[in-house]
């Protein structure tokens, strides 16, 4: 365990608690560190230690109608025993996308536990202090955050427990190790309270729905065990909670507004209006609610009750809208535009929307959600390289998702990628990864980008569908098409009624109880993301959700495959071509050259990209066939072994007086033409026959594989003059050179 050695009596003692999870342990400590935070908890699994700190503002933030919860996830290179970063910056900067995604997972588990009326800033810091590359830090951090919130004075239901569930070889595995996760067909994080499941995040390799349900049931049991233990700890050491504000309610005013607006609201919901048209009607009622109440109750003046009533008039009107949306679904089975609960909006698909200079493109539209996705193919060297606490990581496929404000008809000064975009892009990426070809089969780096041009519900699923279409249009041989759908939930917990909605949109999203997104092929699930806005969901909801998700996915996929039934056999003429050459790993240094001189020369003169793996696999990437051919031949020449009696094109690069000439051949190799091998007759001066820069042909007369030394000959290219015979070599150290014969060793070093 950590922190066992202590010598300074000024340091407060820790309180320690343990949760047994089969052959695993979660150890929690609190009381020693960061005592000025509202609550601080350390959680340890193996040698992985994570700290969570919770702080809250004393005053509610003015002008907000949402819960201002912020989860910050910090990676520390020292946790893994690393000094990383550039030569000029060693301090950790913005967390890598993986850590942003982990913060979102923790946030999505905690958020439903807080009352919606809390408008105080709540900040949860999660810091990885030690990482053993075995026990995963995200699970330790999520549980540390849960206990920290539980023992703080901030009001929240719970606590909650979080586990990871893997399926390896058909077996369920609790909290698989870092290495074991690479073998998982299902990698799921599940969060549950003592009563119900709160959050699910999963990546899967086309896993059937019944297997996913089995994993959910398994994970729920263990997550609830953690939640129960944390609840016991909270009872023992938790601080008294301050009271969350009561949701403002004035039944008389609410009834008055309902009588005034309900008929028009009902009509706006049922009529086939565009999102912005319907929203404009709702906004008019919300903005006019205070004036309407003032007609009934008169000016507020110094009347505090009326001041509060008029201040909350808009939120009362919003309740009228949301309650009517819920009522129509629960009682009449009708949604926006009188859509049925399992009805999917019209699907539109156009492939090759952009010219072929974009290697693959597709426009996907579902109702008023529209995404333009492109696929770009690059060289192996274009892989995305990220550096973090866990070291360097390469990605040969990555998806980028952009959500500009114009897509929802708004303006915003936030124009750069936010955490939401990272999360949505990653969900679409995880949905596609299981069907991508192997690098051996398709050695390209693949980038897909989705530009959300219009949004009214589940743009991340439009990104998933668009990615499939763009990949197929680009000629990427995916093993199966992937589609995705978002489902919602409208519930009446008192009546025990839950209605799952297919293809979520506007008010059903904001005013509903669940956002359940599932991607997959005809064979099974590839990714799941579930968020809820209530305290948890009964198990039967997951059965319905997965059944409806599959039905919806298959319907959407049918429409997609009408536009492009199969992967293109040919890639865009503007896409790069890649050819591979297998060389001896010992020859890699020859292709690279001293200080990279050789490889830089090849790429500069031919315009190709060259990537070399340690195994000796060389990838040559080019959009031009002639350049590809030239570079490939050049590399093959460099690694080729000289063959005795074979004639080679050479360039004279150096003259050694009285000894011979050094020539370059086979793309950069050097060889010696001894002075005795220049011509049959006696040669006094090398430059009488060859000069630096001369382009000549010479025959290989000797090659030593052990040291790579090669000797070439010019005279062996000519017929021997009549009567000319080679003289036997004289002993080493003997005299000069006679006649036209070769005498090894009498004129300096041989090559």
DRENPAVEX-472735 format. One record per residue (C-alpha): x, y, z. Coordinates in steps of 0.5 Angstrom, whole numbers, padded with zeros to 4 digits, always signed. Layout:
XYZ ...
//
This chain:
+0000+0000+0000 +0002+0007-0001 +0004+0012+0004 +0006+0007+0010 +0012+0011+0012 +0011+0017+0016 +0016+0021+0021 +0013+0028+0021 +0007+0028+0027 +0004+0035+0024 +0001+0031+0018 -0006+0028+0019 -0007+0021+0019 -0011+0018+0014 -0017+0014+0014 -0017+0007+0010 -0022+0003+0007 -0022-0003+0003 -0027-0006-0002 -0026-0013-0004 -0027-0015-0012 -0026-0022-0013 -0018-0022-0013 -0018-0015-0014 -0018-0009-0008 -0020-0002-0009 -0017+0002-0003 -0019+0009-0001 -0016+0014+0004 -0018+0020+0006 -0016+0025+0011 -0008+0027+0010 -0008+0030+0003 -0011+0037+0001 -0015+0038+0007 -0017+0045+0005 -0021+0042-0001 -0028+0041+0001 -0026+0033+0000 -0020+0029-0002 -0020+0022-0003 -0014+0017-0006 -0016+0011-0009 -0011+0005-0011 -0011-0001-0015 -0005-0005-0015 +0001+0001-0016 -0004+0005-0019 -0006+0011-0015 -0011+0017-0017 -0013+0023-0013 -0020+0026-0013 -0021+0033-0010 -0028+0037-0010 -0029+0044-0009 -0036+0048-0009 -0037+0055-0010 -0041+0058-0004 -0046+0062-0008 -0050+0060-0014 -0047+0063-0021 -0052+0068-0023 -0056+0067-0030 -0055+0060-0031 -0060+0055-0031 -0056+0049-0031 -0051+0045-0027 -0044+0048-0027 -0040+0042-0026 -0033+0041-0029 -0029+0035-0028 -0022+0036-0030 -0017+0030-0031 -0010+0031-0030 -0004+0026-0033 +0002+0027-0030 +0008+0024-0033 +0012+0022-0027 +0006+0018-0025 +0009+0013-0030 +0016+0014-0028 +0017+0018-0035 +0020+0025-0037 +0017+0027-0043 +0015+0033-0047 +0019+0037-0052 +0026+0039-0051 +0024+0046-0049 +0018+0044-0045 +0017+0039-0040 +0011+0041-0036 +0005+0037-0038 +0000+0041-0042 -0007+0040-0044 -0009+0033-0043 -0009+0028-0049 -0016+0027-0052 -0016+0020-0048 -0016+0024-0042 -0021+0029-0044 -0025+0023-0046 -0024+0020-0039 -0026+0026-0035 -0033+0026-0039 -0034+0019-0037 -0033+0021-0030 -0038+0027-0031 -0043+0023-0034 -0044+0019-0028 -0044+0024-0023 -0048+0029-0026 -0055+0025-0025 -0053+0025-0018 -0054+0032-0017 -0060+0036-0016 -0062+0040-0023 -0063+0046-0018 -0056+0047-0016 -0053+0053-0020 -0046+0053-0015 -0040+0052-0019 -0037+0045-0017 -0030+0042-0019 -0028+0035-0019 -0020+0034-0020 -0018+0027-0022 -0010+0027-0022 -0006+0020-0023 -0001+0020-0018 +0002+0013-0020 +0001+0008-0026 +0003+0001-0026 +0001+0000-0033 -0003-0006-0031 -0009-0003-0026 -0013+0002-0030 -0013+0009-0027 -0019+0011-0030 -0023+0006-0026 -0019+0008-0020 -0020+0016-0021 -0028+0015-0022 -0029+0011-0016 -0025+0016-0012 -0029+0022-0015 -0035+0018-0013 -0033+0018-0006 -0030+0025-0005 -0037+0028-0008 -0040+0023-0003 -0036+0026+0003 -0036+0033+0001 -0042+0038+0004 -0045+0038-0003 -0052+0035-0004 -0052+0029-0009 -0055+0023-0009 -0051+0016-0009 -0045+0014-0008 -0044+0011-0015 -0039+0005-0017 -0035+0004-0023 -0032-0002-0026 -0030-0004-0033 -0032-0010-0036 -0029-0014-0041 -0031-0020-0046 -0024-0024-0047 -0025-0031-0051 -0033-0031-0049 -0031-0030-0042 -0033-0024-0037 -0027-0021-0034 -0028-0015-0029 -0023-0009-0029 -0018-0013-0034 -0011-0010-0034 -0008-0006-0039 -0005-0011-0043 -0012-0016-0043 -0016-0010-0046 -0012-0011-0052 -0015-0018-0053 -0022-0016-0051 -0028-0016-0056 -0032-0012-0051 -0029-0006-0047 -0034-0003-0043 -0034+0002-0037 -0041+0002-0033 -0043+0006-0027 -0049+0005-0022 -0052+0007-0016 -0054+0002-0011 -0061+0002-0014 -0060+0003-0022 -0055+0004-0028 -0053+0011-0029 -0048+0011-0035 -0045+0006-0040 -0039+0007-0045 -0037+0001-0049 -0033-0001-0055 -0034-0007-0058 -0032-0012-0064 -0039-0013-0067 -0041-0016-0060 -0049-0019-0061 -0054-0015-0056 -0055-0021-0052 -0048-0021-0050 -0048-0014-0049 -0054-0015-0044 -0050-0021-0040 -0044-0016-0039 -0049-0010-0037 -0052-0015-0032 -0045-0017-0029 -0042-0010-0029 -0048-0008-0025 -0047-0013-0019 -0040-0011-0018 -0041-0003-0019 -0047-0004-0014 -0042-0007-0009 -0037-0001-0009 -0043+0004-0009 -0046+0000-0002 -0039+0000+0001 -0038+0008-0001 -0045+0009+0002 -0042+0006+0009 -0036+0010+0009 -0041+0017+0007 -0045+0015+0013 -0039+0014+0018 -0034+0021+0016 -0039+0025+0011 -0040+0032+0012 -0047+0035+0013 -0050+0037+0006 -0052+0044+0005 -0059+0044+0002 -0060+0044-0005 -0065+0050-0008 -0072+0048-0009 -0075+0048-0016 -0079+0054-0016 -0086+0052-0017 -0093+0057-0017 -0098+0052-0019 -0103+0057-0020 -0099+0061-0025 -0097+0055-0028 -0104+0053-0029 -0105+0060-0032 -0100+0060-0037 -0102+0053-0039 -0109+0055-0040 -0106+0061-0044 -0101+0057-0049 -0103+0050-0049 -0107+0049-0055 -0102+0053-0059 -0096+0049-0056 -0100+0042-0058 -0101+0044-0065 -0093+0046-0066 -0091+0040-0063 -0096+0036-0068 -0095+0040-0074 -0089+0038-0079 -0085+0044-0077 -0078+0045-0078 -0074+0045-0071 -0073+0053-0072 -0080+0054-0073 -0082+0050-0067 -0077+0053-0063 -0079+0060-0065 -0086+0059-0063 -0084+0056-0056 -0079+0062-0055 -0085+0067-0056 -0089+0064-0051 -0083+0064-0046 -0081+0071-0047 -0088+0073-0046 -0090+0069-0040 -0088+0075-0035 -0092+0080-0039 -0098+0075-0039 -0097+0074-0031 -0097+0081-0030 -0103+0082-0034 -0106+0077-0028 -0102+0080-0022 -0100+0087-0024 -0094+0090-0023 -0089+0087-0018 -0086+0093-0015 -0083+0091-0008 -0087+0085-0008 -0082+0080-0007 -0086+0074-0009 -0088+0077-0016 -0081+0079-0017 -0079+0072-0016 -0085+0070-0020 -0084+0074-0026 -0076+0072-0026 -0078+0065-0026 -0084+0066-0031 -0080+0063-0037 -0078+0057-0034 -0085+0056-0032 -0087+0056-0039 -0081+0051-0041 -0084+0046-0036 -0091+0047-0040 -0088+0046-0046 -0084+0040-0044 -0090+0037-0040 -0094+0037-0046 -0088+0034-0050 -0088+0028-0045 -0095+0027-0044 -0096+0026-0052 -0091+0021-0052 -0094+0017-0046 -0101+0018-0047 -0102+0018-0055 -0095+0016-0057 -0094+0022-0061 -0088+0026-0062 -0085+0032-0066 -0089+0033-0072 -0094+0027-0070 -0088+0022-0071 -0089+0015-0068 -0085+0013-0062 -0081+0008-0067 -0081+0012-0073 -0074+0014-0076 -0074+0021-0080 -0073+0021-0087 -0066+0019-0089 -0062+0022-0095 -0055+0020-0098 -0050+0023-0103 -0044+0020-0104 -0038+0023-0108 -0041+0030-0106 -0034+0033-0107 -0030+0032-0113 -0025+0026-0113 -0019+0030-0111 -0022+0029-0104 -0021+0022-0104 -0028+0020-0101 -0034+0024-0099 -0041+0023-0097 -0047+0027-0095 -0051+0024-0090 -0058+0027-0087 -0063+0024-0082 -0069+0029-0082 -0066+0036-0080 -0059+0033-0078 -0054+0034-0084 -0046+0032-0084 -0041+0032-0089 -0036+0027-0088 -0029+0026-0092 -0024+0021-0092 -0017+0022-0094 -0012+0017-0095 -0004+0018-0093 +0002+0015-0092 +0004+0010-0086 +0008+0016-0084 +0002+0021-0083 +0000+0017-0077 -0003+0021-0071 +0003+0021-0066 +0001+0022-0059 +0005+0023-0053 +0002+0022-0046 +0004+0019-0039 +0003+0012-0042 +0008+0014-0047 +0008+0015-0055 +0002+0012-0058 +0001+0011-0066 -0006+0012-0069 -0007+0010-0077 -0014+0011-0076 -0017+0018-0073 -0024+0021-0074 -0025+0029-0073 -0032+0032-0071 -0033+0039-0072 -0040+0043-0070 -0040+0050-0072 -0045+0054-0069 -0049+0056-0075 -0051+0048-0075 -0056+0050-0070 -0057+0057-0073 -0053+0061-0067 -0047+0065-0066 -0042+0064-0062 -0035+0066-0060 -0032+0059-0058 -0030+0057-0065 -0025+0052-0063 -0025+0044-0061 -0028+0043-0055 -0029+0037-0050 -0036+0035-0054 -0033+0035-0060 -0027+0031-0058 -0033+0026-0055 -0037+0026-0061 -0031+0025-0066 -0029+0019-0061 -0035+0015-0061 -0036+0015-0068 -0029+0013-0069 -0030+0007-0064 -0036+0005-0068 -0032+0004-0074 -0025+0002-0072 -0027-0006-0071 -0029-0006-0079 -0022-0003-0081 -0018-0007-0086 -0011-0009-0082 -0005-0005-0084 -0002-0011-0088 -0008-0011-0092 -0009-0004-0093 -0002+0000-0090 -0005+0007-0091 -0006+0012-0086 -0014+0014-0086 -0017+0020-0083 -0025+0022-0083 -0027+0029-0082 -0035+0030-0081 -0037+0037-0081 -0044+0038-0078 -0048+0043-0083 -0055+0042-0079 -0056+0039-0073 -0063+0037-0070 -0061+0030-0066 -0056+0026-0066 -0050+0029-0070 -0045+0024-0067 -0049+0018-0071 -0049+0022-0077 -0042+0022-0077 -0042+0015-0076 -0046+0013-0082 -0042+0019-0086 -0036+0016-0084 -0038+0009-0087 -0040+0012-0093 -0034+0016-0094 -0029+0010-0093 -0033+0006-0098 -0033+0011-0103 -0025+0012-0102 -0024+0005-0103 -0022+0003-0096 -0024-0005-0096 -0028-0005-0089 -0031-0011-0087 -0038-0009-0086 -0042-0003-0086 -0043+0001-0080 -0049+0005-0078 -0051+0008-0072 -0058+0011-0068 -0059+0015-0062 -0065+0013-0057 -0069+0017-0052 -0073+0016-0046 -0079+0019-0043 -0081+0016-0037 -0087+0016-0031 -0083+0013-0025 -0089+0013-0021 -0093+0010-0026 -0087+0005-0028 -0088+0007-0035 -0082+0008-0040 -0082+0009-0047 -0076+0008-0051 -0076+0013-0057 -0072+0011-0064 -0068+0017-0067 -0068+0022-0062 -0069+0030-0064 -0070+0037-0060 -0074+0037-0054 -0074+0030-0054 -0067+0030-0052 -0067+0036-0048 -0073+0035-0044 -0072+0027-0044 -0069+0022-0039 -0064+0018-0043 -0059+0019-0049 -0057+0012-0051 -0053+0012-0058 -0051+0005-0061 -0047+0004-0067 -0046-0003-0070 -0046-0008-0076 -0051-0013-0078 -0047-0018-0074 -0047-0014-0067 -0045-0008-0063 -0039-0004-0064 -0040+0002-0059 -0045+0005-0054 -0045+0011-0050 -0051+0012-0045 -0053+0018-0041 -0059+0019-0037 -0062+0025-0033 -0066+0021-0028 -0063+0017-0022 -0062+0011-0026 -0066+0006-0031 -0069-0001-0030 -0066-0007-0033 -0072-0008-0038 -0070-0001-0041 -0063-0004-0044 -0067-0010-0047 -0072-0005-0050 -0066+0000-0052 -0062-0005-0055 -0067-0009-0059 -0070-0002-0062 -0063+0000-0064 -0062-0006-0068 -0068-0005-0072 -0066+0002-0073 -0059+0001-0075 -0061-0004-0080 -0067+0001-0083 -0061+0006-0084 -0056+0002-0086 -0061-0001-0092 -0062+0007-0094 -0054+0008-0094 -0053+0002-0098 -0058+0004-0104 -0053+0010-0105 -0047+0005-0105 -0048-0002-0104 -0041-0004-0104 -0034-0002-0103 -0031+0002-0109 -0026-0003-0112 -0022+0003-0115 -0019+0009-0111 -0019+0016-0113 -0014+0018-0118 -0011+0023-0113 -0011+0018-0107 -0003+0016-0106 -0001+0009-0108 +0003+0005-0103 +0008+0000-0105 +0012-0004-0101 +0019-0007-0101 +0021-0012-0096 +0029-0011-0095 +0034-0015-0090 +0033-0011-0083 +0041-0010-0083 +0040-0006-0090 +0036-0001-0087 +0042+0003-0085 +0044+0003-0092 +0037+0006-0095 +0037+0011-0089 +0044+0013-0090 +0049+0017-0086 +0045+0022-0082 +0039+0021-0086 +0043+0023-0093 +0041+0018-0097 +0033+0017-0096 +0033+0025-0096 +0036+0025-0103 +0031+0020-0105 +0025+0023-0103 +0027+0030-0105 +0029+0028-0112 +0023+0023-0113 +0017+0027-0109 +0015+0020-0106 +0014+0019-0098 +0018+0013-0095 +0017+0010-0089 +0021+0004-0086 +0019-0001-0080 +0024-0005-0076 +0022-0011-0079 +0025-0009-0086 +0018-0007-0089 +0019-0001-0093 +0013+0003-0096 +0014+0008-0102 +0008+0013-0102 +0007+0017-0108 +0001+0020-0113 +0005+0019-0119 +0007+0013-0122 +0014+0015-0125 +0016+0017-0119 +0014+0011-0115 +0018+0007-0120 +0024+0011-0120 +0024+0011-0112 +0023+0004-0112 +0028+0002-0117 +0033+0006-0113 +0032+0003-0106 +0032-0004-0109 +0039-0002-0112 +0041+0000-0105 +0040-0006-0102 +0042-0011-0108 +0048-0015-0107 +0053-0014-0112 +0054-0021-0117 +0060-0023-0120 +0060-0022-0127 +0055-0018-0127 +0056-0011-0131 +0054-0004-0127 +0053+0003-0129 +0058+0007-0125 +0060+0014-0123 +0067+0016-0122 +0067+0019-0115 +0075+0019-0113 +0082+0018-0116 +0087+0015-0112 +0094+0016-0116 +0097+0010-0117 +0092+0006-0114 +0085+0006-0118 +0079+0009-0118 +0073+0009-0113 +0066+0009-0116 +0059+0009-0114 +0054+0004-0116 +0047+0001-0114 +0044+0007-0112 +0050+0009-0107 +0055+0003-0106 +0062+0004-0107 +0067+0000-0110 +0074+0000-0113 +0077-0001-0120 +0084-0002-0119 +0089+0001-0123 +0091-0006-0126 +0083-0007-0128 +0083-0001-0132 +0085-0003-0139 +0089-0009-0141 +0095-0005-0143 +0100-0002-0137 +0097+0004-0134 +0101+0009-0131 +0096+0015-0129 +0089+0013-0127 +0086+0019-0130 +0089+0017-0137 +0083+0012-0137 +0078+0015-0132 +0076+0022-0129 +0072+0024-0123 +0065+0025-0126 +0065+0020-0131 +0059+0015-0132 +0062+0008-0134 +0060+0001-0134 +0064-0004-0130 +0064-0012-0129 +0064-0014-0122 +0070-0019-0121 +0070-0020-0113 +0065-0019-0108 +0066-0020-0100 +0059-0021-0097 +0063-0021-0090 +0065-0014-0090 +0061-0011-0096 +0068-0010-0101 +0067-0010-0108 +0072-0010-0114 +0070-0008-0121 +0074-0008-0127 +0074-0004-0134 +0078-0009-0138 +0074-0015-0136 +0069-0011-0141 +0074-0012-0147 +0076-0018-0150 +0083-0020-0148 +0089-0018-0153 +0092-0023-0157 +0098-0026-0153 +0096-0022-0147 +0096-0027-0140 +0095-0025-0133 +0102-0026-0129 +0101-0029-0122 +0101-0024-0116 +0108-0023-0113 +0109-0024-0106 +0106-0018-0101 +0111-0013-0100 +0114-0014-0107 +0116-0010-0113 +0111-0006-0118 +0107-0007-0123 +0109-0011-0130 +0104-0011-0136 +0097-0012-0136 +0096-0017-0131 +0092-0016-0124 +0097-0017-0118 +0093-0017-0112 +0096-0013-0106 +0101-0010-0110 +0098-0003-0110 +0095-0001-0104 +0088-0003-0101 +0083-0007-0105 +0075-0006-0105 
//
